[in-house]
């Protein structure tokens, strides 16, 4: 099971980009990263060692649904470029959770 991820600022920039792009037609997928649940566990554990992150072992029985392949190729072909990756997506979220005492 994998999930598509995107930073909210990239979503906002993609909206503006397509509003100004003269050839924009139809729908566009806006997703800079695709990561599995196990990959997410590994990424978060390595980057943020302080909060307790569920381990791959604890996640093994979680099943999801099959997701069709989603691609941002159409958006990228127009010239759009993502500015944020997984690190940016989670750095702010983790910091905010720490400041609010959630972790």
Secondary structure, 3 states (H helix, E strand, C coil): CEEEECCHHHHHHHHHHHHHCCCCCCCCCCCCEEEEHHHHHHHHHHHCCCCCCCCHHHHCCCCCCCCCCCCCHHHHHCCCCCCCCHHHHHHHHHHHHHHCCCC
